[in-house]
Amino acid sequence: MTDLLVRPLRPEDATAWRGLWAAYLDFYDTSVPAETYDVTFARLLHGGDPNMGCRLALSGGQAVGLVHFIFHRHCWKPENVCYLQDLYADPAMRGRGVGRALIEAVYAVADSRGTPSVYWLTQDSNETARQLYDRIGQPTPFVKYVRG
């Protein structure tokens, strides 16, 4: 896609970002309170939380995708690692390189911070996304557990 621009989140992106993140959460049949939108947006802006970030993908000046990422310590590595937490592309834009561009933008931020390890999770049934992930990343044998 030739007119695709990936850039950091800006204060004026609040409405577009919220719409994309709401669609992402809907995809996973979940939601968050309004306060969580506000807190998360503030954390993701440059100068918010230095260990969190967001990139928006724009096409024709319209936001068509987002990625959230978090840097954190790791007991097995001296450097931080980067968790790519949320990745979403507008369904009308899928298959046009939006997801790949957003992942590569996270790779670039991680590289600039001396953080070679980037990882993410997805549902095993998310076949569309996994077609991309299988080309750009390596699956692991780990199974995720959460506090019951």
Secondary structure, 3 states (H helix, E strand, C coil): CCCEEEEECCHHHHHHHHHHHHHHHHHCCCCCCHHHHHHHHHHHCCCCCCCEEEEEEEECCEEEEEEEEEEECCCCCCCCEEEEEEEEECHHHCCCCHHHHHHHHHHHHHHHCCCCCEECCCCCCCHHHHHHHHHHCCCCCCCCCCCC
